[in-house]
């Protein structure tokens, strides 16, 4: 058997007590074969059913006994026929004996492979284990299980036991159930077996391991504590992201008679000279170029190798810190596990001592890692101790990558405490919200977790594999409706919602929602239509409506805008503000909008650009409130006001006053330093009479001194 290939014998209980869950077991086993056809098409699978009315296995013919155990299929390479055979498993009418079925499965693997391929032979038992086990001819049931487990370990076999027990199963004979649980625990202690208990179809879907992924070390070497102290360690991947399968191109040009055609598409590239488009440039005459502004800088492979960063392979300790200093949301990418070099007693003892000391002192270690010689990227991460309570499991460390300064994304959100009292919840509302959250808790205190991560499969991938199997048989098949098992993962539990309807109704009554007539249209349309549709008289900029709309506005962007243009500056500003790939886009968008507004005012001819400038100011004001940057808008509006006074553009100030444009106050943004009465005093008034010019000018100077820092 090739490396990473395995042989699996599925041992399934089809007795009367299993009839209610057999449809789900058929789906799970079919999915197992479908995934093997995709990822491990050379794996071999056999099927054994127990609890059947008939008996069909070689052990019965050779030595007798082992009744009501049927070999549905001998161990063979996976194929489509096996998927079809699993769609309709026969229903038995005899309580099954899982020990007899395990022995039959072991016999199949021994006869097929003998002593070879240790570690690549696996049994998978699926039963509820509530039926009594027959007494052996000699000894006790415990002796029989010990003998089977010893033989299983000698042959290098593994076994996964999936015990499916629904609520109705828990009401059966508890004595028999406990006895069977004790017998199954012997397999875990004496051999490489794993026992898993599931109580619903959703957990069953994730309990059966469908892919055999062999662990591979990403690092073997020294863990350097200091120049005098080094520990030999191996590093494995503990968890890894299950990515969506890549779809490859398929060619139909191969002859239908060619059974060995791969239908693979190969792509070749030709590089041609700009001076002579018909001339192909050979590889030895090509050189890589990198853009630097408008120019392309050629860099040869020799120069590239000379400047490339080539660190040495190593794992070095940088220091220790309190575990509370490393937040969970700092972790990046996958999780690795550090273990001592197997068989190295000194390394095992040293690593265990370090882990237990760190655990006792509540410390974590910061390390610098280079997994391979010459690796370009150096990672800095945190080691968290994992102290084991089991004798056969050594202590270890979990490793998580930490972000560098350039990787950190700081999203600061204002606290509800800083909001005005009118916008804070009262005791009744807080209590209703607490009840709603507790009702929707997936892991309530004293109860079993509803969707445990270890047994909850990815619904997107599961549905993809099922549809892929359907398309392979029926190319024109439409996407089938969502399976009920996957629906329980992706959609709210209808039974839970109906059972707690009173809590939901109480929450709804506590937070009364009213339609705002001023926001029937989208706020973006209001911003565009209000200035252009106004007659310049009496129409005011509604601050309250915009303040209320902030919570419901979400900037959405399909194209990544990098600057504010002349055609639609408001739209460009909103899309730049919505970008979250780098925090600099917020400050850049605000600064560019300031410049755009200033240019429109400065270059206006008899007020022809006032409408567009007001649109920009409205968008800038809203964006600064949303991003908690009120000072930037207030400073800019004061600067713009002063500029208009100096450059004889008082008509624009009057235009702003007629539309109610004003500073951002404390009630609109907690970070603002402008109280309501000072904002009202800033309102631009109509041009004063000549006899009041001096007093008005003095008043304006006083106001400007307040808002421009002359306090």
URZI-V632717 format. One record per residue. N is the residue number from 1. PHI is phi in radians with two decimals (none if undefined). OMEGA is omega as a letter, one per 40 degrees, with the letter a starting at -180 (none if undefined). Layout:
N,PHI,OMEGA
N,PHI,OMEGA
This chain:
1,none,a
2,-1.25,i
3,-1.11,a
4,1.24,i
5,-1.76,a
6,-2.38,i
7,-2.01,a
8,-2.14,i
9,-2.02,i
10,-1.51,a
11,-1.93,a
12,-2.07,i
13,-1.47,i
14,-2.02,i
15,-1.18,a
16,-1.01,a
17,-1.25,a
18,-1.79,a
19,-1.05,a
20,-1.22,a
21,-1.86,a
22,-1.05,i
23,-1.02,i
24,-1.23,i
25,-1.13,i
26,-1.04,i
27,-1.13,a
28,-1.12,a
29,-1.19,i
30,-1.11,i
31,-1.14,i
32,-1.02,a
33,-1.19,i
34,-1.05,i
35,-1.21,i
36,-1.15,i
37,-1.12,a
38,-1.52,a
39,-1.71,a
40,-2.45,a
41,-1.28,i
42,-1.78,i
43,-1.15,a
44,-2.02,a
45,-2.36,i
46,-2.24,a
47,-2.25,i
48,-2.21,i
49,-1.96,i
50,-2.29,a
51,1.70,a
52,-1.45,i
53,-1.22,a
54,-1.62,i
55,-2.26,a
56,-2.63,i
57,-2.79,a
58,-1.23,a
59,-1.13,i
60,-1.10,a
61,-1.26,a
62,-1.49,a
63,-2.14,a
64,1.49,a
65,1.36,i
66,0.94,a
67,-1.39,i
68,1.07,i
69,-2.11,a
70,-2.12,i
71,-1.49,a
72,-1.24,i
73,-2.72,i
74,-1.24,a
75,-1.21,i
76,-2.50,i
77,-1.14,a
78,-1.09,i
79,-2.66,a
80,-1.17,a
81,-1.10,i
82,-1.19,i
83,-1.09,i
84,-1.16,a
85,-1.16,a
86,-1.43,a
87,-1.23,a
88,-2.36,i
89,-1.27,i
90,-1.18,i
91,-1.68,a
92,-1.54,i
93,-2.21,a
94,-2.15,i
95,-1.01,a
96,-1.49,i
97,-1.94,a
98,-1.25,i
99,-1.18,i
100,-1.06,a
101,-1.15,i
102,-1.10,a
103,-1.12,i
104,-1.11,i
105,-1.12,i
106,-1.09,i
107,-1.06,i
108,-1.10,a
109,-1.19,a
110,-1.15,a
111,-1.18,a
112,-1.40,a
113,-2.12,a
114,1.14,a
115,-1.47,a
116,-1.44,i
117,0.98,i
118,-1.15,a
119,1.50,a
120,-2.00,i
121,-1.99,a
122,-2.41,i
123,-1.85,i
124,-2.26,a
125,-1.70,i
126,-2.16,a
127,-2.78,i
128,-1.75,i
129,0.92,i
130,-2.00,i
131,-1.66,a
132,-1.19,i
133,-1.67,a
134,-1.15,i
135,-1.24,i
136,-1.28,i
137,-1.18,a
138,-2.31,i
139,1.30,a
140,-1.88,i
141,-1.11,i
142,-1.08,i
143,-1.11,a
144,-1.10,i
145,-1.15,i
146,-1.07,i
147,-1.13,i
148,-1.12,a
149,-1.11,i
150,-1.13,i
151,-1.15,i
152,-1.11,i
153,-1.17,i
154,-1.13,a
155,-1.49,i
156,1.25,a
157,-1.69,i
158,-1.99,i
159,-2.48,i
160,-1.87,i
161,-1.87,i
162,-1.82,a
163,-1.70,a
164,-1.69,a
165,-2.26,i
166,-1.46,a
167,-1.07,a
168,-1.21,i
169,-1.23,a
170,-1.23,a
171,-1.62,a
172,-1.45,a
173,-1.10,a
174,-1.19,a
175,-1.12,i
176,-1.14,a
177,-1.11,i
178,-1.15,i
179,-1.08,i
180,-1.16,i
181,-1.11,i
182,-1.13,i
183,-1.11,i
184,-1.21,i
185,-1.16,i
186,-1.10,i
187,-1.07,i
188,-1.16,a
189,-1.43,a
190,-1.72,a
191,-2.53,i
192,-1.46,a
193,-2.18,a
194,-2.30,a
195,-1.90,a
196,-2.22,i
197,-1.88,i
198,-2.22,a
199,-2.14,a
200,-2.66,a
201,-1.06,a
202,-1.13,i
203,-1.20,i
204,-1.08,a
205,-1.10,a
206,-1.72,a
207,-1.39,a
208,-1.50,i
209,-1.28,a
210,-1.65,a
211,-2.19,i
212,-1.74,a
213,-1.91,a
214,-1.34,i
215,-1.21,i
216,-2.24,a
217,-1.25,i
218,-1.76,i
219,-2.76,i
220,-2.38,a
221,2.97,a
222,-1.55,i
223,-1.74,a
224,-1.49,i
225,-1.37,i
226,-2.68,i
227,-1.16,a
228,-1.73,a
229,-2.21,i
230,-2.37,a
231,-2.06,i
232,-1.28,a
233,-2.32,i
234,-2.08,a
235,-2.11,i
236,-2.06,i
237,-1.39,i
238,-1.49,i
239,-2.34,a
240,-2.53,a
241,-1.20,i
242,-1.51,a
243,-1.48,i
244,-1.18,a
245,-1.06,i
246,-1.42,a
247,-1.68,a
248,-1.76,i
249,-1.29,a
250,-2.21,a
251,-1.82,i
252,-1.78,a
253,-1.31,a
254,-1.17,i
255,-1.08,i
256,-1.17,a
257,-1.41,a
258,-1.46,a
259,-1.31,a
260,-1.76,a
261,-1.21,i
262,-1.53,a
263,1.00,a
264,-1.42,i
265,-1.85,i
266,-1.86,a
267,-1.97,i
268,-1.98,i
269,-1.99,i
270,-2.05,i
271,-1.90,a
272,-2.08,a
273,-1.30,i
274,-1.21,a
275,-1.17,a
276,-2.23,a
277,-1.05,a
278,-1.51,a
279,-1.69,i
280,-1.52,a
281,-1.53,a
282,-1.23,a
283,-1.02,a
284,-1.22,i
285,-1.78,a
286,-1.78,i
287,-2.51,a
288,-1.26,i
289,-2.24,a
290,-2.17,a
291,-1.27,i
292,-2.32,a
293,1.19,i
294,-1.39,a
295,-1.71,i
296,-2.02,a
297,-1.71,i
298,-1.34,i
299,-2.33,a
300,-1.31,i
301,-1.12,i
302,-1.15,i
303,-1.15,i
304,-1.09,i
305,-1.16,a
306,-1.21,a
307,-1.68,a
308,-1.18,i
309,-1.36,a
310,-2.19,i
311,-1.33,i
312,-1.46,i
313,-1.10,a
314,-3.01,i
315,-2.28,a
316,-2.11,i
317,-1.38,i
318,-1.66,i
319,2.86,i
320,-2.04,i
321,-2.63,i
322,-1.15,a
323,-1.07,a
324,-1.20,a
325,-1.40,a
326,-1.86,a
327,-1.37,a
328,-1.09,a
329,-1.33,i
330,-1.34,a
331,-1.14,i
332,-2.11,i
333,1.04,a
334,-1.53,i
335,-1.88,i
336,-1.93,i
337,-2.22,i
338,-1.71,i
339,-2.24,i
340,-1.21,i
341,-1.00,a
342,-0.99,i
343,1.49,a
344,-1.62,a
345,-1.12,i
346,-1.14,i
347,-1.16,i
348,-1.10,a
349,-1.18,a
350,-1.17,a
351,-1.16,i
352,-1.14,i
353,-1.10,i
354,-1.13,a
355,-1.12,a
356,-1.22,i
357,-1.15,i
358,-1.14,i
359,-1.12,a
360,-1.16,a
361,-1.63,a
362,1.01,a
363,-2.02,i
364,-2.23,a
365,-1.91,i
366,-1.78,a
367,-2.23,i
368,-1.94,a
369,-2.18,i
370,-2.23,a
371,-1.26,a
372,-2.29,i
373,-1.14,i
374,1.37,a
375,-1.10,a
376,-1.27,a
377,-1.80,i
378,-1.74,i
379,-2.02,i
380,-2.02,a
381,-2.50,a
382,-2.07,i
383,-1.78,i
384,-1.92,a
385,-1.19,i
386,-2.18,a
387,-1.60,a
388,-1.64,i
389,-1.65,a
390,-1.67,a
391,-1.19,a
392,-1.60,i
393,-2.10,a
394,-1.30,i
395,-1.21,a
396,-2.67,i
397,-2.28,i
398,-1.66,a
399,-2.05,i
400,-2.21,i
401,-1.30,i
402,-1.81,a
403,-1.36,i
404,-1.38,a
405,-1.05,a
406,-1.29,a
407,-1.57,a
408,-1.28,i
409,-2.03,a
410,-1.68,i
411,-1.96,a
412,-1.64,i
413,-1.98,a
414,-1.18,i
415,-1.37,i
416,-1.12,a
417,-1.13,a
418,-1.42,a
419,-1.30,i
420,-1.06,a
421,-1.05,a
422,-1.19,a
423,-1.79,i
424,-1.72,a
425,-1.26,i
426,-1.52,a
427,-1.11,a
428,-1.14,i
429,-1.15,i
430,-1.11,i
431,-1.15,i
432,-1.12,i
433,-1.19,i
434,-1.09,i
435,-1.11,a
436,-1.14,i
437,-1.14,i
438,-1.12,i
439,-1.14,a
440,-1.59,i
441,-1.21,a
442,-1.38,i
443,-2.26,a
444,-1.16,a
445,-1.11,i
446,1.44,i
447,-2.20,a
448,-1.33,i
449,-1.10,a
450,-1.31,i
451,-2.14,a
452,-1.12,a
453,-1.01,a
454,-1.15,a
455,-2.08,i
456,-1.83,a
457,-1.43,i
458,-1.31,a
459,-1.15,i
460,-1.16,a
461,-1.18,a
462,-1.08,a
463,-1.18,i
464,-1.10,a
465,-1.14,i
466,-1.16,a
467,-1.23,i
468,-1.10,i
469,-1.11,i
470,-1.14,a
471,-1.18,i
472,-1.17,i
473,-1.64,a
474,-2.30,a
475,-1.03,a
476,-1.66,a
477,-1.20,i
478,-1.44,i
479,-1.18,a
480,-1.27,i
481,-1.14,a
482,-1.14,i
483,-1.14,a
484,-1.09,i
485,-1.13,i
486,-1.26,i
487,-1.10,i
488,-1.21,i
489,-1.51,a
490,-1.67,a
491,-2.14,i
492,-1.07,i
493,-1.28,a
494,-1.10,a
495,-1.12,i
496,-1.12,a
497,-1.16,i
498,-1.18,a
499,-1.24,a
500,-2.03,a
501,-1.08,a
502,-1.11,i
503,-1.17,i
504,-1.14,i
505,-1.15,i
506,-1.12,i
507,-1.13,a
508,-1.12,a
509,-1.22,a
510,-1.25,a
511,-2.09,a
512,-1.36,a
513,-1.84,i
514,-2.19,i
515,-1.34,i
516,-1.58,a
517,-1.08,a
518,-1.36,a
519,-2.07,i
520,-1.14,i
521,-1.54,i
522,-1.16,a
523,-1.11,i
524,-1.11,i
525,-1.16,i
526,-1.08,a
527,-1.11,a
528,-1.35,a
529,-1.50,a
530,-1.12,a
531,-1.17,a
532,-1.24,a
533,-1.59,a
534,-1.48,i
535,-1.72,i
536,1.45,a
537,-2.20,i
538,1.33,i
539,-1.50,a
540,-1.98,i
541,-1.35,a
542,-1.47,a
543,-1.19,a
544,-1.10,a
545,-1.09,a
546,-1.21,i
547,-1.11,i
548,-1.27,a
549,-1.36,a
550,-1.04,a
551,-1.18,a
552,-1.75,a
553,-1.59,i
554,-2.24,i
555,-1.19,i
556,-2.15,a
557,-2.56,i
558,-1.70,i
559,-1.71,a
560,-1.46,i
561,-1.50,a
562,-2.01,i
563,-2.72,a
564,-1.59,a
565,-1.57,a
566,-1.59,a
567,-1.28,a
568,-2.42,a
569,-1.12,a
570,-1.11,a
571,-1.10,i
572,-1.10,i
573,-1.10,a
574,-1.12,a
575,-1.24,i
576,-1.19,i
577,-1.17,a
578,-1.42,a
579,-1.27,a
580,-2.17,i
581,-1.42,i
582,-2.79,a
583,-1.15,a
584,-1.23,a
585,-1.16,i
586,-1.12,a
587,-1.14,i
588,-1.16,i
589,-1.11,a
590,-1.13,a
591,-1.16,i
592,-1.12,i
593,-1.21,i
594,-1.07,a
595,-1.08,a
596,-1.11,i
597,-1.11,a
598,-1.08,i
599,-1.11,a
600,-1.11,i
601,-1.24,a
602,-1.16,a
603,-1.71,a
604,-1.27,i
605,-2.14,a
606,1.00,i
607,1.33,a
608,-1.25,a
609,-1.89,a
610,-1.09,a
611,-1.04,a
612,-1.21,i
613,-1.14,i
614,-1.15,i
615,-1.00,a
616,-1.14,i
617,-1.13,i
618,-1.05,a
619,-1.15,i
620,-1.12,i
621,-1.07,a
622,-1.13,a
623,-1.12,i
624,-1.20,i
625,-1.20,a
626,-1.11,a
627,-1.67,i
628,0.99,i
629,-2.19,a
630,-1.17,a
631,-1.12,a
632,-1.10,i
633,-1.22,a
634,-1.09,i
635,-1.10,a
636,-1.17,a
637,-1.12,i
638,-1.15,i
639,-1.09,i
640,-1.13,i
641,-1.08,a
642,-1.15,i
643,-1.07,a
644,-1.14,i
645,-1.19,a
646,-1.32,a
647,-1.73,i
648,1.00,i
649,-2.05,a
650,-1.12,i
651,-1.11,i
652,-1.24,i
653,-1.08,i
654,-1.14,i
655,-1.11,i
656,-1.15,a
657,-1.11,a
658,-1.18,i
659,-1.80,i
660,1.26,i
661,-1.18,a
662,-2.63,i
663,-1.24,i
664,-1.46,a
665,-1.74,i
666,-1.07,a
667,-1.20,i
668,-1.57,a
669,-2.53,a
670,-1.03,a
671,-1.40,a
672,-1.30,i
673,-1.80,a
674,-1.74,i
675,-1.28,a
676,-1.11,a
677,-1.21,i
678,-1.23,i
679,-1.13,i
680,-1.15,i
681,-1.23,i
682,-1.37,a
683,-0.90,a
684,-1.23,a
685,-1.69,i
686,-1.02,a
687,-1.01,a
688,-1.29,i
689,-1.20,a
690,-1.10,a
691,-1.27,i
692,-1.86,a
693,-1.08,a
694,-1.13,a
695,-1.14,i
696,-1.17,i
697,-1.12,i
698,-1.09,i
699,-1.09,i
700,-1.10,i
701,-1.09,i
702,-1.10,a
703,-1.13,a
704,-1.13,i
705,-1.13,i
706,-1.23,a
707,-1.53,i
708,-1.82,i
709,1.64,a
710,-1.58,a
711,-1.32,none
